[in-house]
Amino acid sequence: MSDEALIKVEGLSKKFCRSLKRSLWYGMQDLGNELVGRRHGGNGDLRPDEFWAVRDVSFELRRGECLGLIGHNGAGKTTLLRMLNGLIKPDAGRIEMRGRVGALIALGAGFNPILTGRENIYTNASVLGIPRQHVDAKLDEIIAFAEIGEFIDMPVRNYSSGMSVRLGFAVAAVLIEPDILFLDEVLAVGDIGFVVKCLNTVRRITSNAAVVFVSHNMQHVSSFCTRVLVMDHGKTMLNTPMTSEGIDKYYGLVKSQIQVSGDGGSKVLDLTLWISDRQLDGSEPVVEQGEHLRAILEVVVDSGRRVYPVLSIHDESLAPIIYMDLTDGAGSQILLGSGKHTLGFQIGKTDLNAGKYSFIISLRDQDTGEILARIQGIRPFRVNADRIHWGKIVRRSIVEVRSHDTEKAKAEPVSASA
């Protein structure tokens, strides 16, 4: 390993067995093979009911670098992290690490529910190998960070889940000063104020450590990570220093599911997206941030029905991002009678954050309010940009800046015109 590299992983692989009985038998075989000096995990081939959870993963990480480990659920991220942290043994490959290792994984999971928060701080620190004198010096800081001062001497079993997680993060964040740090979905803790505090703490730690960061939050990945490793079914799909490229690859692996519901009184035939005179083809077209989109919607309404079309754009988590107010030239909501209809309308400038989006369309009966047809996940598309921002809408604004003499405390008006 080079002097600068703190983590070096070569050909790392791990397999599991779907059957518990077979798994126990294979474990005994592997243990016997190790005792006589043979290779752990057999000869590298899969035995009945086995599958590769991680297969032939390699990377190298230096101090000050942060590797974003991303992929869908079941891609092998947590298994890889557990092998790096020494919790499970790989079947093949090699791991080299230099320096003190810390991990923020399953915060608060090791607390004793009978002991108080204060007692658990000392117990948790002893497990981490931290001297009691060091904990004494940092105790007030830990309690203040966790924001549970008045409850610190109450048994942990009476804590809410949020309080336990905050205390676990505080112990790890204040006491650990690692050279290597593993983070597994640890930033989704507490309210927004506490999350900001966690973000700042993690940023401080990562500035002087080699960090492996597992997250499904692409804003966090874009903010912290210097490179991204995308996994799918245990394999490395992409290992790149271009975080935007890695995040786009991740979005491409997320499968869109179309769900249709309603009483069948009407039907959505199709929705097509256009840029200028060019139709966006493919199952998941890519739109450059800032391009102007328009859409053509085709629907059929049953005889005797009059319906309102309702359309919105959602992100990959199905959170609503944009509601399309479909109106006629007079500003009234569109009302469709029986028959087939083609609706052409402008979506406007694509000022969405980089990510994956889709449409939800509903046809609602004018008289009863019933949903006659609802289709979710139709026409998925991805927005491509140089970087991922925190918000879902990205607006560029030209700012005029004037510096003022603070000693005179004289404010000058600034024009707001672009």
C-alpha positions as CSV (number, residue, x, y, z in Angstrom):
1,M,0.0,0.0,0.0
2,S,1.3,3.5,-0.8
3,D,2.1,6.0,2.0
4,E,-1.0,8.1,1.2
5,A,-3.6,5.4,0.7
6,L,-5.5,4.5,3.9
7,I,-7.9,1.9,2.4
8,K,-7.0,-0.5,-0.4
9,V,-9.6,-3.1,-1.5
10,E,-8.8,-5.7,-4.1
11,G,-11.2,-8.3,-5.6
12,L,-13.4,-8.3,-2.5
13,S,-16.3,-10.9,-2.7
14,K,-18.8,-12.3,-0.3
15,K,-21.5,-15.0,-0.9
16,F,-24.5,-15.9,1.2
17,C,-26.9,-18.9,1.3
18,R,-30.7,-18.6,1.0
19,S,-31.3,-21.7,3.1
20,L,-30.6,-21.5,6.8
21,K,-29.8,-25.3,7.1
22,R,-27.5,-25.3,4.2
23,S,-25.9,-22.1,5.5
24,L,-25.0,-23.7,8.8
25,W,-23.6,-26.8,7.0
26,Y,-21.5,-24.7,4.7
27,G,-20.3,-22.7,7.7
28,M,-19.1,-25.9,9.3
29,Q,-17.3,-26.9,6.1
30,D,-15.6,-23.6,5.7
31,L,-14.5,-23.7,9.3
32,G,-13.0,-27.1,8.8
33,N,-11.2,-26.0,5.7
34,E,-9.7,-23.1,7.5
35,L,-8.5,-25.3,10.3
36,V,-6.5,-27.4,7.8
37,G,-5.2,-24.3,5.9
38,R,-7.6,-24.5,3.0
39,R,-9.3,-21.5,1.3
40,H,-12.3,-20.0,3.2
41,G,-15.6,-20.3,1.2
42,G,-14.6,-23.4,-0.8
43,N,-13.0,-23.1,-4.2
44,G,-14.8,-19.9,-5.1
45,D,-17.7,-21.5,-6.9
46,L,-21.3,-21.1,-5.8
47,R,-22.8,-24.1,-4.0
48,P,-26.5,-24.9,-4.1
49,D,-28.7,-22.0,-2.8
50,E,-25.7,-19.6,-2.6
51,F,-25.5,-16.2,-4.3
52,W,-22.9,-13.4,-4.5
53,A,-23.8,-10.5,-2.3
54,V,-20.6,-8.7,-3.2
55,R,-18.5,-9.8,-6.2
56,D,-15.0,-8.6,-7.2
57,V,-15.1,-5.1,-5.8
58,S,-11.9,-3.0,-5.8
59,F,-11.0,0.6,-4.9
60,E,-8.4,2.7,-3.2
61,L,-9.0,5.7,-0.9
62,R,-6.7,8.3,0.5
63,R,-6.9,10.8,3.4
64,G,-9.3,13.6,2.6
65,E,-11.2,11.5,0.1
66,C,-14.8,10.5,0.5
67,L,-16.2,7.5,-1.4
68,G,-20.0,7.6,-2.0
69,L,-21.3,4.0,-2.0
70,I,-24.7,4.1,-3.8
71,G,-27.1,1.6,-5.3
72,H,-30.6,0.2,-4.8
73,N,-31.6,-1.8,-1.8
74,G,-29.9,-5.2,-1.9
75,A,-27.1,-4.0,-4.1
76,G,-24.5,-5.1,-1.6
77,K,-23.5,-1.8,0.0
78,T,-24.1,-2.8,3.6
79,T,-22.4,-6.1,3.1
80,L,-19.3,-4.4,1.7
81,L,-19.3,-1.9,4.6
82,R,-19.5,-4.7,7.2
83,M,-16.6,-6.5,5.6
84,L,-14.6,-3.3,5.7
85,N,-15.5,-2.8,9.3
86,G,-14.5,-6.4,10.2
87,L,-17.9,-7.6,11.1
88,I,-18.1,-10.3,8.5
89,K,-15.3,-12.2,6.7
90,P,-14.9,-12.0,2.9
91,D,-14.8,-15.2,0.9
92,A,-12.3,-13.8,-1.5
93,G,-10.2,-10.6,-2.0
94,R,-8.0,-8.5,0.2
95,I,-8.5,-5.5,2.5
96,E,-5.7,-3.2,3.7
97,M,-6.3,-0.3,6.1
98,R,-4.0,2.1,7.9
99,G,-4.9,4.1,10.9
100,R,-7.7,4.3,13.5
101,V,-11.0,3.1,12.2
102,G,-14.4,4.6,13.2
103,A,-17.9,3.7,12.2
104,L,-21.3,5.4,12.5
105,I,-23.6,2.5,11.8
106,A,-26.9,1.5,13.5
107,L,-26.6,4.4,16.0
108,G,-27.8,3.6,19.5
109,A,-28.3,-0.1,18.7
110,G,-25.8,-1.2,21.3
111,F,-27.3,0.8,24.2
112,N,-28.4,-1.1,27.3
113,P,-32.1,-0.1,27.9
114,I,-31.9,-0.5,31.7
115,L,-28.9,1.9,32.0
116,T,-29.2,5.6,31.9
117,G,-28.0,7.8,29.1
118,R,-24.9,8.8,31.1
119,E,-24.1,5.2,31.9
120,N,-24.5,4.2,28.3
121,I,-22.1,6.9,27.2
122,Y,-19.3,5.3,29.3
123,T,-20.3,1.8,28.3
124,N,-20.3,2.6,24.6
125,A,-17.0,4.4,24.9
126,S,-15.4,1.5,26.6
127,V,-16.5,-0.8,23.7
128,L,-14.8,1.7,21.4
129,G,-11.6,1.5,23.4
130,I,-11.8,5.1,24.6
131,P,-10.3,5.8,28.1
132,R,-12.6,7.0,30.9
133,Q,-10.6,10.1,31.4
134,H,-11.2,11.2,27.8
135,V,-14.9,10.6,28.2
136,D,-14.9,12.7,31.4
137,A,-13.4,15.6,29.5
138,K,-15.9,15.3,26.7
139,L,-19.1,14.3,28.7
140,D,-20.7,17.8,28.7
141,E,-20.0,18.2,25.0
142,I,-21.7,14.9,24.3
143,I,-24.8,15.8,26.3
144,A,-25.0,19.2,24.7
145,F,-24.6,17.8,21.2
146,A,-27.4,15.2,21.8
147,E,-29.7,17.9,23.2
148,I,-31.1,15.6,25.9
149,G,-29.6,17.3,29.0
150,E,-32.6,17.0,31.3
151,F,-33.0,13.3,30.3
152,I,-29.4,12.1,30.6
153,D,-30.0,10.3,33.9
154,M,-33.2,8.6,32.7
155,P,-33.1,4.9,31.6
156,V,-32.6,4.6,27.8
157,R,-35.7,2.4,27.6
158,N,-37.8,5.5,28.2
159,Y,-36.1,7.4,25.4
160,S,-37.9,8.0,22.1
161,S,-36.2,6.5,19.0
162,G,-35.0,9.9,18.0
163,M,-33.4,10.6,21.4
164,S,-31.5,7.2,21.3
165,V,-30.2,8.0,17.8
166,R,-29.1,11.5,18.8
167,L,-27.2,10.2,21.8
168,G,-25.6,7.5,19.6
169,F,-24.5,10.0,17.1
170,A,-23.2,12.4,19.8
171,V,-21.1,9.6,21.4
172,A,-19.6,8.6,18.0
173,A,-19.1,12.2,16.6
174,V,-17.6,13.7,19.7
175,L,-15.3,10.8,20.9
176,I,-14.1,9.3,17.6
177,E,-11.2,11.0,15.8
178,P,-10.6,8.4,13.1
179,D,-8.2,8.1,10.2
180,I,-10.8,5.9,8.4
181,L,-14.6,6.5,8.9
182,F,-17.6,4.4,7.7
183,L,-21.0,6.1,7.5
184,D,-24.2,4.2,6.8
185,E,-27.3,6.3,6.5
186,V,-26.5,8.3,9.6
187,L,-27.7,11.7,8.5
188,A,-31.4,11.0,8.7
189,V,-31.6,11.7,12.4
190,G,-33.7,14.1,14.4
191,D,-35.2,17.4,13.3
192,I,-33.7,19.7,10.7
193,G,-31.7,21.6,13.2
194,F,-30.0,18.5,14.5
195,V,-29.4,17.2,10.9
196,V,-27.6,20.5,10.1
197,K,-25.4,19.9,13.2
198,C,-24.7,16.3,12.0
199,L,-23.8,17.5,8.5
200,N,-21.3,20.0,9.8
201,T,-19.7,17.4,12.2
202,V,-19.4,14.8,9.4
203,R,-17.9,17.5,7.1
204,R,-15.3,18.3,9.8
205,I,-14.4,14.6,10.3
206,T,-14.1,13.9,6.5
207,S,-11.7,16.7,6.0
208,N,-8.9,14.7,7.6
209,A,-10.0,11.1,7.1
210,A,-10.7,8.5,4.4
211,V,-14.5,8.1,4.4
212,V,-16.8,5.5,2.9
213,F,-20.3,7.0,2.9
214,V,-23.4,4.9,2.2
215,S,-26.6,6.9,1.4
216,H,-29.7,7.1,-0.7
217,N,-29.7,10.9,-0.4
218,M,-28.1,12.1,-3.6
219,Q,-27.8,15.7,-2.2
220,H,-25.6,14.4,0.6
221,V,-23.5,12.3,-1.8
222,S,-23.0,15.3,-4.1
223,S,-22.0,17.5,-1.2
224,F,-19.6,15.2,0.7
225,C,-18.1,12.7,-1.8
226,T,-15.0,13.2,-4.0
227,R,-15.8,10.0,-5.9
228,V,-18.7,7.6,-6.3
229,L,-18.9,3.8,-6.5
230,V,-22.2,2.5,-7.9
231,M,-23.2,-1.1,-7.1
232,D,-25.9,-3.3,-8.6
233,H,-26.5,-6.9,-7.5
234,G,-23.1,-7.0,-5.7
235,K,-21.1,-5.8,-8.7
236,T,-19.3,-2.5,-9.4
237,M,-21.2,-0.7,-12.2
238,L,-19.2,2.5,-12.0
239,N,-16.3,3.9,-10.0
240,T,-15.7,7.5,-10.9
241,P,-14.4,10.8,-9.5
242,M,-17.3,12.5,-11.4
243,T,-20.1,12.4,-8.7
244,S,-22.7,13.7,-11.2
245,E,-21.9,10.9,-13.6
246,G,-22.2,8.3,-10.8
247,I,-25.5,9.8,-9.5
248,D,-26.9,9.7,-13.0
249,K,-25.9,6.1,-13.3
250,Y,-27.6,5.4,-10.0
251,Y,-30.8,7.0,-11.3
252,G,-30.6,4.9,-14.4
253,L,-30.6,1.7,-12.3
254,V,-33.8,2.7,-10.5
255,K,-36.7,0.9,-12.2
256,S,-39.9,2.8,-12.9
257,Q,-43.2,1.1,-12.1
258,I,-46.4,2.3,-13.8
259,Q,-49.5,1.8,-11.6
260,V,-53.0,2.2,-13.1
261,S,-56.1,2.7,-11.0
262,G,-59.6,4.2,-11.3
263,D,-63.1,2.8,-12.1
264,G,-62.4,2.6,-15.8
265,G,-64.8,5.4,-16.9
266,S,-62.0,7.0,-18.9
267,K,-58.5,6.1,-20.0
268,V,-55.1,7.7,-20.5
269,L,-53.7,6.7,-23.9
270,D,-50.3,8.3,-24.0
271,L,-48.1,11.2,-22.9
272,T,-45.2,12.3,-25.1
273,L,-42.5,14.9,-24.3
274,W,-41.0,17.3,-26.8
275,I,-38.1,19.7,-27.0
276,S,-38.7,22.1,-29.8
277,D,-39.8,19.9,-32.7
278,R,-38.0,16.8,-31.4
279,Q,-39.9,14.1,-29.5
280,L,-38.0,12.5,-26.6
281,D,-37.8,8.8,-27.4
282,G,-36.7,5.9,-25.3
283,S,-38.1,4.4,-22.0
284,E,-36.2,7.0,-20.0
285,P,-35.0,10.0,-22.0
286,V,-32.4,12.5,-20.6
287,V,-33.2,16.2,-20.5
288,E,-30.5,18.8,-20.0
289,Q,-31.2,21.2,-17.2
290,G,-32.6,24.4,-18.6
291,E,-34.2,23.0,-21.7
292,H,-37.8,23.9,-22.5
293,L,-40.3,21.0,-22.5
294,R,-43.7,20.6,-23.9
295,A,-46.1,17.7,-23.7
296,I,-48.9,16.0,-25.7
297,L,-51.4,14.1,-23.7
298,E,-54.0,11.7,-25.3
299,V,-57.0,10.6,-23.3
300,V,-60.4,8.9,-23.9
301,V,-63.5,9.8,-22.0
302,D,-66.6,7.5,-21.9
303,S,-69.9,8.6,-23.2
304,G,-71.9,10.8,-20.8
305,R,-68.9,11.7,-18.8
306,R,-67.3,15.2,-18.3
307,V,-63.8,15.1,-16.7
308,Y,-61.1,17.3,-15.4
309,P,-57.5,16.2,-16.2
310,V,-55.1,16.6,-13.3
311,L,-51.3,16.3,-14.0
312,S,-48.3,16.6,-11.8
313,I,-44.5,15.8,-11.8
314,H,-43.0,13.7,-9.1
315,D,-39.4,12.8,-8.2
316,E,-38.0,9.3,-7.7
317,S,-39.6,9.0,-4.2
318,L,-43.0,10.0,-5.6
319,A,-42.9,13.3,-3.8
320,P,-44.9,15.9,-5.8
321,I,-42.6,18.6,-7.3
322,I,-44.7,20.5,-9.9
323,Y,-48.5,20.7,-10.3
324,M,-49.5,21.5,-13.8
325,D,-52.6,23.8,-13.9
326,L,-54.2,22.9,-17.2
327,T,-56.4,25.8,-18.3
328,D,-57.9,27.1,-21.5
329,G,-57.2,30.5,-23.1
330,A,-59.7,32.2,-20.7
331,G,-57.9,30.8,-17.7
332,S,-60.7,28.3,-16.8
333,Q,-59.8,24.7,-15.9
334,I,-59.9,22.3,-18.9
335,L,-63.1,20.2,-19.0
336,L,-63.3,17.3,-21.4
337,G,-66.5,15.7,-22.8
338,S,-66.9,12.2,-24.1
339,G,-64.6,11.0,-26.9
340,K,-60.9,11.1,-27.7
341,H,-58.9,14.2,-26.9
342,T,-55.3,15.4,-27.6
343,L,-54.0,18.1,-25.3
344,G,-50.8,20.0,-26.1
345,F,-49.3,22.2,-23.5
346,Q,-46.0,23.8,-22.3
347,I,-44.3,22.4,-19.3
348,G,-41.7,25.2,-19.5
349,K,-38.0,25.5,-18.6
350,T,-36.6,22.4,-17.0
351,D,-35.3,24.1,-13.8
352,L,-35.5,20.8,-11.9
353,N,-32.5,19.5,-9.9
354,A,-30.6,16.7,-11.5
355,G,-32.5,13.5,-10.8
356,K,-35.2,11.2,-12.0
357,Y,-38.9,12.3,-12.5
358,S,-42.2,11.0,-13.8
359,F,-45.8,12.1,-14.2
360,I,-49.0,11.2,-12.4
361,I,-52.2,11.8,-14.4
362,S,-55.7,11.6,-13.1
363,L,-59.1,12.1,-14.9
364,R,-61.7,13.2,-12.4
365,D,-65.5,13.2,-13.0
366,Q,-67.0,16.7,-12.9
367,D,-70.2,15.7,-11.1
368,T,-69.2,13.1,-8.6
369,G,-65.5,13.9,-8.1
370,E,-64.6,10.2,-8.7
371,I,-61.3,9.3,-10.2
372,L,-62.1,7.6,-13.4
373,A,-58.5,6.9,-14.4
374,R,-55.2,7.4,-12.6
375,I,-51.8,6.5,-14.0
376,Q,-48.7,6.8,-11.8
377,G,-45.1,6.7,-13.1
378,I,-45.9,7.4,-16.7
379,R,-43.2,8.8,-19.0
380,P,-40.2,8.8,-16.6
381,F,-37.3,11.1,-17.6
382,R,-34.0,12.1,-16.1
383,V,-32.6,15.7,-15.7
384,N,-28.9,15.9,-16.3
385,A,-26.7,18.7,-14.7
386,D,-23.1,19.3,-13.7
387,R,-23.9,18.9,-10.0
388,I,-26.7,18.0,-7.6
389,H,-28.2,20.8,-5.6
390,W,-30.1,20.7,-2.3
391,G,-33.4,21.9,-3.6
392,K,-35.6,20.3,-6.2
393,I,-35.9,23.6,-8.2
394,V,-32.8,25.2,-9.5
395,R,-32.9,28.9,-10.5
396,R,-29.9,30.9,-11.7
397,S,-30.1,34.6,-10.7
398,I,-27.6,37.3,-11.6
399,V,-26.7,39.1,-8.4
400,E,-25.4,42.6,-8.1
401,V,-23.0,42.9,-5.1
402,R,-21.9,46.1,-3.4
403,S,-19.4,46.1,-0.6
404,H,-20.0,48.6,2.2
405,D,-17.8,50.2,4.8
406,T,-18.9,48.4,8.0
407,E,-17.3,51.0,10.3
408,K,-19.6,53.7,8.8
409,A,-22.6,51.2,8.9
410,K,-24.1,53.0,5.9
411,A,-26.4,50.9,3.8
412,E,-26.6,51.7,0.0
413,P,-29.6,50.6,-2.1
414,V,-28.9,47.8,-4.6
415,S,-30.9,47.5,-7.8
416,A,-32.9,44.3,-8.2
417,S,-33.1,44.6,-11.9
418,A,-31.4,41.8,-14.0
